[in-house]
Amino acid sequence: MIFIVLGRFRKKPTKKDTDAATELLKAMEAHGGKFKVYWTLGRYDTVMIMEAPNEKDAMRASLNFADFIMTETMVAVPREEAIKRLID
């Protein structure tokens, strides 16, 4: 499953915070998650594209970042798959 995670920093990130977040990402990747993280300008500070086996694993991953970032998560469906669902 693919998830789009929009985030806002709870406070100005420090080197310690970014190092801790990097370690969390590595640990989650070791358990099968895939992540692309971008820092952004505008309403949200970060956007993460996350692949996880299911909603529970995605929730667990998001909760790991709760000390650093407030998140809003959306399920994403690839365009081709969505089109197939329309036709079926």
N, C-alpha and C positions, 0 to 999 in steps of 0.2 A: 504494500500500500504506500501511497505517496501522500505526504502532508506538507502544507505550506505553513510555516510558523513565523508570525510577525511578532517582533519583540521591541519593548522599550526598556532601557536601562533603569534600574531602580535608583542608581546613583552613578556618579561619574566612575567609569571603570578604571581600576588600577592595574598595574603590572601583575600583582598577586591575583586579582580577579580573572584576568585574561589567561594566566597560567593555569589556574584552577579549571576554567572552562575548557581549555585545551585538553587537560587530563580527563575531564568528563567525556568529551567527544571521543577520545582514544579508547576509553573503557567501553563506551557504547558501541563503537565500531567493532571492537573485539567480540561483542555479542551479536553481531550481524546487522547493526544499523549502518546506514549510509547517510552522510550529511554534506551539504554544501552551504556554507555560511557566508553571508555578505553583510557588511556594515553599510547603512544607507543614510541618506539625508532626507529630511522631511518628517512626516508624522511618526514613522517607526525608525528605530535605530538599527535594527537588524532584520534580515529576512533569512530564514533557513529552509532549504528544501531537504526534507527528511524522508528516507525510505525505511519502513519498519514492517515486520511481518503482520502486525495487527494494531488495533486501536489501543490495546492495553500497553503494548511496548512503546508506542508513541507517547502515551500519557506518562509512563514511567520516565522516558527521556526528557519530556518537557518539565516534569516536576523536579528533576535533578538541577535545573537551572533557575528554580524559583527564587533563590537567594539573590540572583544577579539581574534577572530579567522578568518583566511581566509579559506574558505571551497571549496571543490569540492564534488558534490553530484551526486550519481548514483542511478537509480531505480533498485531494486533487485526483481527478480521473483523466487519464490521457485522452486527447481528442478522439483518436481512432476508436477507443473502447466506448466512449460516450455515444459516438455515432452508431456503433453496432447495437447499443442498447435501444436507440431510437427506432431502429429498423426491426428488431426482434419483436 
